[in-house]
């Protein structure tokens, strides 16, 4: 087996036994990138020389018998809205083309201290605004299972890289499903932690009250492994939670006999593709056979999630992106008449259509006379949505439902139907509004065209260990399903 196809947990076991080398693993990943990237376009930057240098240094430590750090040269792909010292960070936007951060985000600092190696920076929807990775200013990422379809977004580059074995594991961000939808569409595991569990310091914001750093892995154990490294309180992040971090990897291996699962009836309505409904229900039946208890529950305010979410994130985006004005950093258009003209020209040329649309919508919602009617009302509905979950979690430990109501869709669809881009988010936005942990696990494939189907497990705040435990046990039951791999026959096809 090529080393790039290893799971992260297996890689670390083999490294510690000195059966493989870090350098050869990195070389195998780079070879896969060279073979597939012309088509997939999952990366905006590949840290070729830096990754190989670090790999050799860690191999030298191993061969000399020195203690090795927890991640021991594990190659990790990073979404390109997370600051990496000395490596360009663009948010897939012309506005930040050429921006090289002078510092590492806290999550990157933790990964480096644990011995992880950054293999490259992944493509995304510009400033993380989108659900298909088609809104990047530089390229469109494709789905490894079917290159006529999208990988989801905005962490589509990270998910595609993991699914295509162009990375062993990846870091993404999730504001309204941007880790879970790509995980579902690409047939891998994607975890959005509780808001505040992982530091956001150094993550270029989209909507600060909902942005989360998440993990995309090949299996549940890989995800738990990296969560052990990146979680924890951070003085540099005012929203960071000072909450104990359990051993997520260890907790995975407990059973689920003590867990009660709620099945939200609103998430199995006519809007859900029939094949998705069937596969998710089959997986839920397996949970019951494994000893988990089931109860139907209701989340009545979830139907208002769409307008609530888009009003809040657009308002926060409009406010947060005001810093990109051509004065301090990023793009500046010099051919202008005055300061106001520079602002207008810089922002018009620097931001793409989707970003401009959300800035305009958010600015309108926050304007005098509209604040109470739109933004404030949306925040009140957000509270009702959160209370829905609080009521549900008085009866059950976890919730289980489809990650997305639809299969990975064809590229170009959102250009024809702007509202269609929001459909995949129906089951994930409520979780984001409530700040809860949510994980997407592959639970099967569609019949006509073999496309992955994701199942979402949702937990109480800061109970990621229960989410991971349920996912790990279900993954074992679905072993045959998750042994299926994409057929990379497109390597010679131009993307």
C-alpha positions as CSV (number, residue, x, y, z in Angstrom):
1,X,0.0,0.0,0.0
2,X,1.4,3.5,-0.8
3,X,2.0,5.4,2.4
4,X,-0.3,8.2,1.4
5,X,-3.2,5.8,1.8
6,X,-2.5,5.2,5.5
7,X,-4.9,6.3,8.2
8,X,-3.2,8.8,10.6
9,X,-3.4,6.4,13.5
10,X,-1.8,3.6,11.5
11,X,0.9,6.0,10.3
12,X,1.9,6.9,13.8
13,X,2.0,3.2,14.9
14,X,4.3,2.3,12.0
15,X,6.5,5.4,12.6
16,X,7.0,4.4,16.2
17,X,7.9,0.9,15.2
18,X,10.4,2.3,12.6
19,X,8.7,0.3,9.8
20,X,8.2,3.4,7.6
21,X,9.9,6.8,7.3
22,X,8.3,10.3,7.4
23,X,10.2,11.3,4.3
24,X,8.8,8.4,2.2
25,X,5.3,9.2,3.4
26,X,5.7,12.8,2.4
27,X,7.1,11.7,-1.0
28,X,4.1,9.4,-1.6
29,X,1.7,12.2,-0.8
30,X,3.5,14.6,-3.1
31,X,3.5,12.0,-5.8
32,X,-0.3,11.6,-5.5
33,X,-0.6,15.4,-5.5
34,X,1.4,15.6,-8.8
35,X,-0.8,12.9,-10.3
36,X,-4.2,14.3,-9.4
37,X,-3.9,18.0,-8.7
38,X,-4.2,19.1,-12.4
39,X,-7.8,17.8,-12.2
40,X,-8.9,18.0,-8.5
41,X,-7.4,21.4,-7.7
42,X,-7.6,20.8,-3.9
43,X,-4.5,22.9,-3.1
44,X,-3.6,26.5,-3.5
45,X,-0.1,26.1,-2.2
46,X,2.1,23.0,-1.8
47,X,4.8,23.1,0.9
48,X,7.1,20.8,-1.1
49,X,10.5,21.8,0.1
50,X,9.5,22.7,3.6
51,X,7.7,19.4,4.2
52,X,10.6,17.3,2.9
53,X,13.1,19.2,5.1
54,X,11.0,18.7,8.2
55,X,10.4,15.0,7.3
56,X,14.2,14.4,7.1
57,X,14.7,16.2,10.4
58,X,12.2,14.0,12.2
59,X,13.5,10.8,10.6
60,X,16.9,11.8,11.9
61,X,15.5,12.1,15.5
62,X,13.8,8.7,15.2
63,X,17.0,7.0,13.9
64,X,19.1,8.5,16.7
65,X,16.7,7.2,19.3
66,X,15.5,10.6,20.5
67,X,12.0,11.1,21.9
68,X,9.5,12.0,19.1
69,X,6.5,14.3,19.5
70,X,2.9,13.0,19.5
71,X,2.3,13.6,15.8
72,X,5.8,12.5,14.7
73,X,5.9,14.2,11.3
74,X,2.2,13.5,10.4
75,X,1.5,15.4,7.1
76,X,-1.5,17.7,7.5
77,X,-3.3,19.8,4.9
78,X,-4.5,23.2,6.1
79,X,-7.5,25.3,4.8
80,X,-6.2,28.6,3.4
81,X,-8.1,30.9,5.8
82,X,-5.8,29.9,8.7
83,X,-2.7,31.9,9.2
84,X,0.6,30.1,8.6
85,X,3.9,31.9,9.3
86,X,5.9,32.4,6.2
87,X,3.3,30.7,4.0
88,X,0.9,32.7,1.9
89,X,-2.6,32.8,3.3
90,X,-5.2,34.1,0.8
91,X,-8.7,33.0,1.9
92,X,-9.0,32.1,-1.9
93,X,-9.5,35.8,-2.5
94,X,-7.7,38.4,-4.7
95,X,-8.0,40.7,-1.7
96,X,-5.3,38.7,0.1
97,X,-3.2,37.5,-2.8
98,X,0.4,37.6,-1.7
99,X,-0.3,38.0,2.0
100,X,2.2,36.1,4.1
101,X,1.3,36.1,7.9
102,X,4.1,37.0,10.3
103,X,2.7,34.5,12.9
104,X,1.0,31.1,13.2
105,X,-2.6,30.6,14.2
106,X,-2.9,28.9,17.6
107,X,-4.1,25.7,16.0
108,X,-1.0,25.7,13.6
109,X,1.3,26.4,16.5
110,X,-0.1,23.4,18.4
111,X,0.2,21.2,15.4
112,X,3.9,22.2,14.8
113,X,4.7,21.8,18.5
114,X,3.3,18.3,18.3
115,X,5.5,17.4,15.3
116,X,2.9,17.8,12.5
117,X,4.1,18.8,9.1
118,X,2.1,21.2,6.9
119,X,1.9,19.6,3.4
120,X,0.0,22.5,1.9
121,X,-2.8,25.0,1.9
122,X,-6.2,24.0,0.6
123,X,-8.7,25.8,-1.7
124,X,-12.0,27.1,-0.3
125,X,-14.9,29.3,-1.1
126,X,-13.7,32.9,-0.9
127,X,-13.5,33.9,2.8
128,X,-15.3,30.6,3.5
129,X,-18.6,31.9,1.9
130,X,-20.2,29.1,0.0
131,X,-21.0,25.4,0.0
132,X,-19.4,24.1,-3.1
133,X,-15.8,25.5,-3.3
134,X,-16.7,27.1,-6.6
135,X,-16.5,30.6,-5.2
136,X,-12.7,30.6,-5.0
137,X,-11.0,33.5,-6.9
138,X,-8.4,31.1,-8.2
139,X,-9.8,27.7,-9.1
140,X,-12.7,25.2,-8.6
141,X,-12.1,22.1,-6.6
142,X,-13.8,18.9,-7.9
143,X,-15.1,15.9,-6.1
144,X,-12.8,12.8,-6.2
145,X,-15.9,10.5,-6.5
146,X,-17.2,12.2,-9.6
147,X,-15.3,15.2,-11.1
148,X,-18.5,16.6,-12.6
149,X,-19.7,17.3,-9.1
150,X,-18.6,19.6,-6.2
151,X,-16.8,18.5,-3.1
152,X,-19.0,20.7,-0.9
153,X,-17.7,23.8,0.8
154,X,-16.3,25.9,2.0
155,X,-13.6,23.3,3.2
156,X,-14.0,21.5,-0.1
157,X,-10.2,21.6,-0.8
158,X,-9.4,20.0,2.5
159,X,-12.0,17.3,2.2
160,X,-11.1,16.4,-1.4
161,X,-7.4,16.2,-0.4
162,X,-8.1,13.7,2.3
163,X,-10.6,11.6,0.2
164,X,-8.1,11.5,-2.7
165,X,-5.1,10.5,-0.4
166,X,-3.4,13.8,-1.1
167,X,-3.1,14.2,2.7
168,X,-3.5,11.9,5.6
169,X,-5.7,14.4,7.5
170,X,-6.7,18.0,7.2
171,X,-7.8,21.1,9.2
172,X,-10.8,23.1,8.0
173,X,-13.3,25.6,9.4
174,X,-17.0,25.3,9.9
175,X,-19.3,28.3,10.2
176,X,-22.6,26.8,8.9
177,X,-21.5,23.3,7.9
178,X,-18.3,24.0,6.0
179,X,-16.5,20.9,7.5
180,X,-19.5,18.6,7.7
181,X,-20.9,19.1,4.2
182,X,-17.6,18.5,2.4
183,X,-17.1,15.4,4.6
184,X,-20.5,14.1,3.6
185,X,-19.9,14.9,-0.1
186,X,-16.4,13.3,-0.1
187,X,-17.2,10.2,2.0
188,X,-14.9,11.0,4.9
189,X,-15.2,12.0,8.6
190,X,-15.7,15.7,9.5
191,X,-16.0,17.1,13.0
192,X,-17.2,20.6,14.0
193,X,-16.4,21.0,17.7
194,X,-18.4,23.0,20.2
195,X,-18.0,26.7,19.7
196,X,-15.0,27.8,21.8
197,X,-13.5,24.3,22.1
198,X,-10.7,25.1,19.6
199,X,-9.0,28.5,19.5
200,X,-9.9,30.8,16.5
201,X,-6.8,33.0,17.0
202,X,-5.2,33.4,13.6
203,X,-8.3,32.2,11.7
204,X,-9.4,34.9,9.3
205,X,-13.1,35.3,10.3
206,X,-16.3,34.9,8.3
207,X,-18.8,35.2,11.1
208,X,-17.1,35.4,14.5
209,X,-20.0,34.1,16.6
210,X,-20.1,30.8,14.6
211,X,-16.7,30.2,13.2
212,X,-15.1,26.9,14.3
213,X,-11.9,25.1,13.5
214,X,-12.7,21.5,12.6
215,X,-11.0,18.2,11.5
216,X,-11.4,16.2,8.3
217,X,-10.1,12.6,8.6
218,X,-10.3,9.3,6.9
219,X,-11.7,7.6,10.0
220,X,-13.1,8.6,13.3
221,X,-9.9,7.7,15.3
222,X,-7.9,10.0,13.1
223,X,-10.3,12.9,13.9
224,X,-10.1,12.1,17.6
225,X,-6.3,11.9,17.5
226,X,-6.0,15.5,16.1
227,X,-8.7,16.8,18.4
228,X,-6.4,15.8,21.3
229,X,-3.8,18.1,20.0
230,X,-5.7,21.2,18.8
231,X,-8.3,21.6,21.7
232,X,-7.8,23.8,24.8
233,X,-8.0,27.2,26.2
234,X,-6.2,30.1,24.5
235,X,-5.5,33.5,26.1
236,X,-5.4,35.0,22.7
237,X,-9.0,34.1,21.9
238,X,-11.7,35.9,23.9
239,X,-14.2,33.2,22.9
240,X,-12.0,30.3,23.9
241,X,-13.6,28.1,26.6
242,X,-11.6,27.2,29.7
243,X,-13.0,23.6,29.7
244,X,-11.1,20.4,30.4
245,X,-10.1,18.4,27.3
246,X,-10.7,14.7,27.6
247,X,-8.7,12.0,25.8
248,X,-11.0,11.8,22.7
249,X,-9.1,8.8,21.3
250,X,-9.5,6.8,24.4
251,X,-13.2,7.6,24.8
252,X,-13.9,6.3,21.3
253,X,-13.4,2.8,22.3
254,X,-16.2,2.6,24.9
255,X,-19.6,1.1,23.8
256,X,-22.9,2.9,23.2
257,X,-25.2,0.8,25.5
258,X,-25.6,3.8,27.8
259,X,-26.5,6.3,25.1
260,X,-29.9,7.4,23.9
261,X,-30.2,8.8,20.4
262,X,-32.9,11.3,19.3
263,X,-34.1,11.2,15.7
264,X,-35.4,14.7,14.7
265,X,-38.6,14.2,12.6
266,X,-38.1,17.5,10.8
267,X,-34.8,16.2,9.2
268,X,-36.5,13.3,7.5
269,X,-39.1,15.2,5.5
270,X,-39.9,15.3,1.8
271,X,-36.9,17.6,1.1
272,X,-34.5,14.6,1.8
273,X,-33.4,12.5,-1.1
274,X,-35.0,9.0,-0.9
275,X,-31.7,7.2,-1.1
276,X,-30.2,9.3,1.7
277,X,-33.2,8.7,3.8
278,X,-32.9,4.9,3.3
279,X,-29.2,4.7,4.1
280,X,-29.4,6.9,7.2
281,X,-32.3,4.9,8.5
282,X,-30.4,1.7,7.9
283,X,-27.5,3.1,9.9
284,X,-29.9,4.2,12.7
285,X,-31.2,0.6,12.8
286,X,-27.6,-0.6,13.3
287,X,-27.3,1.8,16.3
288,X,-30.3,0.2,17.9
289,X,-28.9,-3.3,17.2
290,X,-25.7,-2.2,18.9
291,X,-27.6,-1.3,22.1
292,X,-28.3,2.4,21.5
293,X,-31.8,3.5,22.5
294,X,-33.8,5.5,20.0
295,X,-36.5,8.2,20.5
296,X,-38.2,10.5,18.0
297,X,-37.9,14.1,18.9
298,X,-38.9,17.5,17.4
299,X,-36.9,20.6,16.6
300,X,-39.8,22.9,15.6
301,X,-37.8,26.1,15.2
302,X,-35.3,24.5,12.8
303,X,-37.4,25.6,9.8
304,X,-36.4,29.2,10.5
305,X,-32.7,28.4,10.5
306,X,-32.1,29.6,6.9
307,X,-33.1,33.2,7.2
308,X,-31.7,33.4,10.8
309,X,-28.3,32.1,9.8
310,X,-27.9,34.2,6.7
311,X,-28.9,37.4,8.3
312,X,-26.5,36.9,11.2
313,X,-23.5,35.7,9.2
314,X,-23.9,38.3,6.6
315,X,-24.1,41.1,9.2
316,X,-21.0,39.8,10.9
317,X,-19.2,39.3,7.6
318,X,-20.1,42.8,6.4
319,X,-18.7,44.2,9.7
320,X,-15.6,42.0,9.8
321,X,-14.5,42.5,6.2
322,X,-14.5,46.2,6.6
323,X,-10.8,45.9,7.6
324,X,-10.0,45.0,3.9
325,X,-10.0,48.5,2.5
326,X,-6.7,48.8,0.8
327,X,-5.1,50.8,3.6
328,X,-3.4,48.4,6.1
329,X,-2.9,45.1,4.1
330,X,-4.0,43.2,1.1
331,X,-4.9,44.5,-2.3
332,X,-4.8,48.3,-3.0
333,X,-6.0,49.9,-6.3
334,X,-3.7,52.9,-6.8
335,X,-5.4,54.5,-9.8
336,X,-8.0,56.5,-7.9
337,X,-9.2,60.1,-7.3
338,X,-9.4,60.1,-3.5
339,X,-9.6,57.9,-0.4
340,X,-13.2,57.0,-0.9
341,X,-12.6,56.1,-4.5
342,X,-9.7,53.8,-3.4
343,X,-12.0,52.0,-1.0
344,X,-14.6,51.4,-3.6
345,X,-12.2,50.3,-6.4
346,X,-10.2,48.1,-4.0
347,X,-13.2,46.3,-2.5
348,X,-15.0,46.0,-5.9
349,X,-11.9,44.3,-7.5
350,X,-10.7,42.5,-4.5
351,X,-13.9,40.7,-3.5
352,X,-15.8,38.2,-5.6
353,X,-19.6,38.3,-6.3
354,X,-20.6,36.0,-3.4
355,X,-18.6,38.0,-0.8
356,X,-20.0,41.3,-2.1
357,X,-23.5,39.9,-2.0
358,X,-23.2,39.0,1.6
359,X,-21.5,42.2,2.6
360,X,-24.4,44.2,1.0
361,X,-27.0,42.0,2.6
362,X,-25.3,42.3,6.0
363,X,-24.8,46.1,5.8
364,X,-28.5,46.5,4.9
365,X,-29.6,44.3,7.9
366,X,-27.4,46.4,10.3
367,X,-28.5,49.8,8.9
368,X,-30.5,52.4,10.8
369,X,-34.2,51.3,10.8
370,X,-33.4,47.7,9.8
371,X,-31.4,46.5,12.8
372,X,-34.4,45.7,15.0
373,X,-36.4,44.2,12.2
374,X,-33.7,41.9,10.9
375,X,-30.5,41.4,12.9
376,X,-32.1,41.6,16.4
377,X,-35.0,39.5,15.4
378,X,-32.7,36.9,13.9
379,X,-30.8,36.7,17.2
380,X,-34.1,36.1,19.1
381,X,-34.9,33.3,16.8
382,X,-31.4,31.9,17.3
383,X,-32.2,31.7,21.0
384,X,-35.4,29.7,20.2
385,X,-33.4,27.3,18.0
386,X,-30.9,26.8,20.8
387,X,-33.7,26.1,23.3
388,X,-35.1,23.5,20.9
389,X,-31.8,21.6,21.3
390,X,-31.8,22.1,25.1
391,X,-35.2,20.6,25.3
392,X,-34.2,17.6,23.1
393,X,-31.1,17.0,25.2
394,X,-33.1,16.7,28.3
395,X,-34.5,13.4,26.8
396,X,-31.6,12.1,24.8
397,X,-27.7,12.1,24.7
398,X,-27.2,12.5,21.0
399,X,-29.1,13.4,17.8
400,X,-28.7,11.5,14.6
401,X,-29.9,12.6,11.1
402,X,-28.7,13.0,7.5
403,X,-25.8,15.5,7.1
404,X,-27.2,16.8,3.9
405,X,-30.7,16.3,2.3
406,X,-29.1,16.0,-1.1
407,X,-26.3,14.1,-2.8
408,X,-23.2,16.0,-4.1
409,X,-24.5,18.2,-6.9
410,X,-23.2,19.1,-10.3
411,X,-20.7,21.9,-10.6
412,X,-22.2,25.1,-12.1
413,X,-25.6,24.6,-10.5
414,X,-25.4,27.6,-8.2
415,X,-24.7,29.9,-11.1
416,X,-28.1,29.0,-12.5
417,X,-29.9,28.9,-9.2
418,X,-28.5,31.0,-6.4
419,X,-30.9,29.7,-3.7
420,X,-30.0,26.1,-4.5
421,X,-26.6,26.5,-2.9
422,X,-28.3,26.8,0.5
423,X,-30.1,23.4,0.3
424,X,-27.3,21.2,1.6
425,X,-27.1,23.4,4.7
426,X,-30.7,22.5,6.0
427,X,-29.6,20.0,8.7
428,X,-26.3,21.6,9.7
429,X,-27.2,25.3,10.2
430,X,-29.3,24.7,13.3
431,X,-26.3,23.0,14.9
432,X,-24.1,25.9,14.1
433,X,-26.6,28.5,15.4
434,X,-26.7,26.5,18.7
435,X,-22.9,26.2,18.9
436,X,-23.0,22.4,19.3
437,X,-20.6,19.7,18.2
438,X,-21.5,17.8,15.0
439,X,-19.8,15.0,13.1
440,X,-20.5,13.7,9.6
441,X,-19.8,10.0,9.0
442,X,-20.1,8.2,5.7
443,X,-23.0,5.6,5.9
444,X,-23.4,4.4,2.4
445,X,-23.6,5.3,-1.3
446,X,-26.2,6.1,-3.9
447,X,-27.1,3.3,-6.4
448,X,-27.2,4.9,-9.8
449,X,-24.0,6.9,-9.4
450,X,-21.8,5.9,-6.5
451,X,-21.9,9.0,-4.4
452,X,-21.2,9.2,-0.7
453,X,-24.0,9.7,1.8
454,X,-23.3,11.4,5.2
455,X,-24.9,10.8,8.6
456,X,-24.6,13.5,11.2
457,X,-24.3,12.9,14.9
458,X,-24.9,15.9,17.2
459,X,-24.0,16.3,20.8
460,X,-24.5,18.5,23.8
461,X,-22.0,21.4,24.3
462,X,-18.5,20.1,25.0
463,X,-19.5,16.4,24.7
464,X,-17.4,15.6,21.7
465,X,-16.3,12.4,23.3
466,X,-19.8,11.0,23.1
467,X,-20.2,12.1,19.5
468,X,-16.9,10.5,18.6
469,X,-17.7,7.3,20.6
470,X,-21.0,6.8,18.8
471,X,-19.4,7.5,15.4
472,X,-16.5,5.1,16.1
473,X,-18.8,2.3,17.1
474,X,-21.1,2.9,14.1
475,X,-18.1,3.1,11.8
476,X,-17.0,-0.4,12.8
477,X,-20.5,-1.7,11.9
478,X,-20.2,0.1,8.6
479,X,-16.7,-1.3,7.8
480,X,-17.6,-2.6,4.4
481,X,-19.2,0.7,3.4
482,X,-16.1,2.7,4.4
483,X,-13.6,0.4,2.7
484,X,-14.9,1.6,-0.7
485,X,-12.5,4.1,-2.3
486,X,-12.9,6.6,-5.2
487,X,-11.8,5.4,-8.6
488,X,-9.0,7.7,-9.6
489,X,-9.2,7.2,-13.4
490,X,-9.4,10.9,-14.1
491,X,-5.7,11.6,-13.4
492,X,-5.0,12.4,-17.1
493,X,-8.1,14.5,-17.5
494,X,-7.8,18.3,-17.5
495,X,-9.9,19.9,-14.7
